[in-house]
Amino acid sequence: MSEYWKDHAQKASIQTMMLDSNAEELSKDEVPEIMSYLPDVANKRMVELGAGIGRFTNVLAQKAEHVVAVDFMEEFIEKNKKLNNHMRNIDFKCQDVTKMELPDASVDIVFSNWLFMYLEDDEVQLVYNKMLRWLKEGGHVFIRESCNRQSGNKPRQNNPTNYREDIKYDAMFSAANIPYDETHNYGFDLVFSTAVVTYIKHKNNKDQRVWLLQKVKRDKAENHGFKTFQEFLDSQQYSKNSILRYEKVFGRTFVSTGGLSTTKDFVKLLDLKPGQRVLDVGGGIGGSAFYMVQNYGVKVVSIDLSSNMTSIGYERAEELGIPPDHVVFEIADATKRDYPDNSFDAIYSRDAILHIKEKLELFQRFYKWLKPGGKILISDYCCKEGDHSEEFKAYVKQRGYNLLNPSQYGKVLEKAGLVNVKAEDKTVLFGEILRSELERTLSIKDEFIEEFGEKNYNDIVEGWTDKVKRVGKGDGDQRWGLFYAEKPRH
């Protein structure tokens, strides 16, 4: 690897770092975008891995308490020193990151831009575990890599770069762990992952990926035996096959009750205007976001914790010709992701918050992210007031749901500071839609079996039949709520 970089290091320029003749133009858009993805770095102790000539070092050091800038190429570190040595809060290290050691729990944020694609798989896993040790509990790692293909247009020979699929990086960070005690260990939770918009705009390249991870202490018994809740979702309820089965029932691009029909009715309540920004929480494979873009002229950030959902969403966006900056997909945990205050005109969510226990904290985040006068529209699974059957309790536990009754749900929205709250029990409508979806699925039995097999057909029919029973005539254990709220204008 050192020989490869020596070939490119003679000028130690921004073109060398980005391996692109248009590097200066790209960097103007890219640097502020990358910085916007970081948690607040003010007064934080940071390590920058693969710092190069300091394209980000200076920007980080302007706010951080201290930055350790690391690169294994002496030519790059010397150029970085020359540019940034006037800043007294930077330590420069010429070192191989796979051999570097730092004190445990001494770092708030590790920043890495184009590093791991130059390491072998075992080296990546080694450094992930090192970063877990270096970070304080709750600290963050930011990673940016080229996936699937090269991004720069500069010719290169004997290219040793590992252009991995993004899911391989997901697997690697999920596998990282260090022991804490007999019942707990430390690992990484995903805060979010997305494509770099600069490269989509300039190069039609959505394979430049970023990840923000957080060091968390985990009970080894949590998440149904999976390392993370994301892993549980992607392996169980929202495996790719399960998503495609749901889409067959709900309609192309949709994975929520009623598909296009309920989307039309519910989105209408937001009174969207062209040019507004919408956050779609639990956006699935993009159906609602695509509808809002095409019919209201808005731009949507669609977040979902399931990487499988987001992967299919990208495919559906291409099918429909949706510009990538009109619907921006993020694999994100809404309870950890953060956006600047007053970022969105509306927040929309369909049957997704049922997975989240800390609903008040989430709605307080919504309040912060909304512009004054901004609107919220949520549909969600709920439960009836009072006691529930053992069968319903087992279903909720198996799915990992955290349910409230519609009245409680509305009160939590009010407690978050939102106003004009409307909490409606839509269970009767839910039952009608479920029965209609079940009838339609029965009517396309042969088509469904040809596409997914008989077992998948039987699973869907059984699942919908059970839902119809749980809902009853609107008097069962399971309820469906529709919730509207606004952020005060003043």
N, C-alpha and C positions, 0 to 999 in steps of 0.2 A: 504493500500500500504506500509506503514512503516513497518508493521509486516513482509510482504513478503521480503523486503530488509534486515531487521534485520537477517533473516535466512541466507542470503548470505553475510552479511557484517563482519563476524567474522574475516576473514583474510584480507579483504579490498585489494584484489589482482587484477591483470589484468584479471585473470580467472574469478573472481567474477564479474568484470565490464562487461565482454563480455559473461558471462555464457557459456563458451566454454573451453574445455580442451586443444584446440589447439590455445589458445588466443595469445600467444607470436608470433607464426608463422604468424597468420592472421594479427596481428597488424603491423608487419614489412612492409607488402604490403599496408595495409589499411590506415595507418596514412598519408604517403606521397600522396596517391591517394585522400583522403579526403581534404588535404590541397591544392591540385592542383585545386580543384573546387572553392575555395574561391576567392573573389576579393582581390586586393592588401591590406594587413592588415597593411602595414608599416605606423607608426605614426597615427593609428586609435584608437579610443576609443571603446572597445569591451565589451560585456557581454556574458559570457559562461553559458548557462542554463543546469543544469544536469551535472556539471563539474566532478562529481565523484572524483576519486583519482588523477586526473590531467593528464590523458593520452594525452589530447590535450592542457591543460592549459600552460604547459611549452613551447610547440611549438608556440602557439599563442603569448605568452608574449615576445618571442625572437624578434619579429618584431613590435608588436603593441605598441602604446604609453601607454595604460593602459588596464588592463583586470579585470573585476569583475567576479570572479569564484563563481558560486552559486550551492549549492546542499542541499537537505533537510535532508540528512543523515549526522549526526555529525561525525560518524566514517570515512566517505569518505572525508569530508572536512578536518578533522585533518590529515589524510594521505596526502592529497594534500598539506596542509601547510608544513608538514614535508619535502616533496620532493621539494617544490618550494618557500618556504618562503624567500630564499636568493635573489629572484628576487623582486626588490622594486616597480615594477609597477603592482603588483597583489593585489587586495582586495579580501579576502575570506569571503563568506557569507553563513551561514547555515540557509536556509530560504525556505519556500514553494513558488514556483514561482507564484502560483495563488494568493498569498497575497502580493507579492513583489511590491513595488512602486519605480520608478526612475523619475527624472525630465524629463519633456517633451523635445524632440529634443536634447537629451544629448548624444546619442550613434550613432556611425557610423555603427557598425556591431553587430548583435546578432547571436551567434553560438549555435546550439543545436544538440547534438548527442544522439539519443535514449532517448527522454524525453516524447514526446506527446503520444506515445503508452501507457504510464502509467497514462494518464489523461483521464477523461471522456469527451464526446463530448462537453458539455457546458463549461468545463474547458479549452479545446483546443481553443474554440472560444474566451473565455475571454482573454487568454494569447496572441492570435493573435492581438486582439485590444489593449492590453497593449503595445505590441511591436511596433505597429504603432505609439503610443504616444511617446514611448521612442526614436524612431529613428529620426534622422535628415532627411529632405527631400532628397531623392536620396540614403539614407542608405539601407543596405542589411540585410536580414535574411537568414541564412543557416540552413537547417533542414535535419536530416537523421533519418529514421524510418524503422522498420521491418514491412513489409506489408504482409497480408494474412497468414503468418505462422511464427513460431519461427525460429531463425537462429542458436542459440547456441545448443550444444549437452549436456549441463549439465542438469541433471534431476531437475525438479522443481515441487513442489506440490502447489495446489491452485493458479495456475498462473493467476494473475489478468490483464495480458497484453491485450491491445486492438489491435489485428492484423488487422487493417483496410485495405480496398482496397485503392490503391493509389489515385483513383479518388475521394475518400471521403476527403482526405487531399486537393486535388485540389479545391473541392467545398467549403471547410472551409476557405482557404485563399482568394478565390474569394469573399466570403461573408463578409470578414473583411473590415470595413470602419469606419472612424471617420470624423466628419464635419470639413470643413475649412471655408467656407462662404456659402452664399445662393445658389451659382451656382457651387461650387466645393466641393469635399471631398477628403480625402486621402484613398488610398487603396494599395494593393499589385499587382504588375505586375510580371508575371513569367519571369525570365531570362532563366532558364533551369531546367530540371528535367531528371534524368537518373538513371540507375541501377548501383550499386557499383560493379565494375569489379572484385575486389578481391574476392567477394563472389561467383561470377559466376565461376571464375577459380578454387577456392578451394572447393566449395560446390555445384556447379551447381544450384545456388540460385539467381534468378534475382529479388527477392522480397525485397532486400535491396535497398531502394530508397533514393535519395537525391533531394532536391529542393533548388534553389537559387532564392529568391524573392527580389524585390526592392520597396521601398516606393515611390509612385508617387502621384502627385496632379492630379485629374481627373475632367474634365468638365462633369457634370452629363448628358449632352445631347449627348456626343460622343458615338461612337461604336454602332450606330443603336439601342440604348436603352439597350444594354448589358453592364455589368460592365467592361469587358475586351474584346479586339479584339479576344483573344483566345476563349472566350465564344461564341462570334458571329460565329466564324468559326466552332466550334464543334456543335453548335445548328442549324446552317443554311446550309452553303455550304458544310461543311465536317462532317455532321452527319454520323454515321456508315452506315446507309442505303444508303446515297448518295455515300459514298466511294465505297461500294460494287457494286452499280449500275455502277459507272464509271469503276471499274475494269472489269465488264462484257463486257464493250465496248472496253476498251484498251487492255485487256488480263491479265491473272493471274499475280499478283504482281505489275501491272502498273496502274498509274492514271494520265498519261500525254500523250499528243498527239502522236499518232503513236506507242505507246507501245514499244515492243521489237525492231521493225524495225528501228525507229528513234534513239533509244538508241544505237544500234550497229553502226549506221552511225556517230553519234555525239561523242560517246566515243572514236572512232578511232582517232579523231582529237587531242586527248590529248596525244597520244603516251605513254601510261602508261607502267611502268616497274614493275616487281615483287618486292614486299617489300615497294612500295611507299605508302604514306598516302594521302587519298582523303577526302575532306569535301563535302558532298552532301547537299546543302542548299534547304530546301523544299523537302526533300527526300521521302515524302509520305509514302507508304507502303513497300518501299524497293527495287522495281524492278531494278532500275539502279544500286544501290549499290550491290545487289546480282550478277548482270551480271558482274560488274567490278571485284568482288572478284573471281568469278568462272572462268573468262576468262583471267584475267590479273594478278592474284596473289597479288592484292593490299589489303590494309585494309582501311575501310571506316568509317567515323563518319557521320551518317545520322541524320540531325536535321530537325524538323518540329514543328511548333507551335500548330498543332492539335494533341491533345492527342489521339483522335480516330484513326488518321493515324498511330501513333506510336504503339498503341495497336495491330492493325491488322498486322503491320510490324513484331512484335515479333512472331505472329502466323505463318506468312509466312516463316520467317527465320527457325523456327522449322520444318516446312514441308519440306524445302529444305536441311536441315541439315547444315545450315550455322553456323559455330562456333560463339558464342556471342562476342568474342573479334575480330572477323574479320569484322563484321558490328555492330558498337556500336550505338544504337538509343538514341537520346536525344529529349525530348520535350523542344524546345528552341526558343527564340526570337533572330533571327540573328542580330537585331539592338542593342541588349543588351548583348548577350553572348560574352565572350572574350576568346581567346586562346593565348598561348605564341607566340611571334614573330617567324616566320620561321617554323611553325608547319606542313604545308601541301605542298605536291608536286603539287597538283591540287585542284581546286575548281570547282564544277559542280552544275548546277542548272537548273531545268526544270519547266518552267511556274509557278514560285513561287514568283519572285521579283515584279511582278505586284501589289502585295498587299502593297508594301513598298514605302512610299513617299520620304524618305531621302535616295535616291539611292547613291548619292555621298558619304555620310558618310559610307554607307554599303560597297561600293567599296574600300574606304580607309581602312576599316577593312580587307577586302580581301587582299589588298596589304600587310598589316602588317603580316597577318597570313601565306602568301605564302613564301616559300623558294625562294631565288634568282633563276630566271629562271623558276619559277613555272607558271602554266598555268591555265587559266579560260575558261570555256565553259558554256555559258548560252543560253537557249532558253526562250523566253518570249512573252507574249501578248504585242502588241504595238497598236498605232493608226496612221492614216494617217496624213500628214501635213495639216495645215489649219483648217477650220471649220468642225464641226461634226453635224450630225442630232440630233434632240432632243431625238429621240428614243435611239440612241447610248449613249448619255449623261446619260439618265435614267438608262440604263443597267450598265454602269460603276459605277454610284453612288450606285445602289442597291447591286452590288457585292463588293463594297469597294475597287475598283481598282485605281491605280495611274499610268497612262499610258504615255509613251513618243513615239514619232515616232522613227524608227530605227536609223536615223542619229543622233538625239539628244542622244539616248542611248549610241551610240559609243563615242560621245564627252564626256559624263560623265565618261566613263571608262578611257579615255585619261586624263581627268582632275584629276582623282585619282592617276595619275602617272604611269599607265600601258602603255605598249608599244606593237607594232605590233598588234594594234587593228584592227579587221575585223568586220564590222557591215553589215550583209546581211539581206535583206528583203526576207523572205522565205514564203510570203503570198500565192503565187501560189501553192507551195507544201502543205501548210496548208489546202488550199481549197480542193486539191485532196484527202488528208488524211481524212478530215471531210466527204466528200462525200462517200468515201470508208467505213468509220466507220458507217455512217448512213445506207448505203445499207446492211451492214452485220447485223446491229441491226434489220432492217426490215425483213431480211431473217430468223432470229431466234425469231420471234415474240412470238410464242407459248411457247418456252423454257423460254424466258425472263419473260413473264407474269406468267408462272407457278412458277418461282423463286421469282419474286418481285411484282407481281400484275399488273393489267392493268393501274392503275394510274401512277405507276412508269415508265412503258413502254412508255406511252403517254408523260410523262414529258421529258424523254430522247429524244424521237423522235422530240418533239417540240423544245427542247433546241438545238439539232444539226441542225435542219432546220433553226432556227434563226441564228445560227453561220454561216451557209453557206451563208445566205442572207447578213449578216454583212461583210463577207469577199468578196463576189462577185467573180469576176474573177481576184482577186488581186488588185481591184480598189475600194474596199469598205472602210468604216470607220475603220474596225478592220484589224490590220496587225499582222504579226508574224515575230519576229526577231531572228536571230542566231548570237551570239556574241562570239568572241574569243579574248583573250588578254594574255599578259605575264607580269610578274614582271621582271624588268631589272636584268641582272646577276651581275651588279656592281653598 
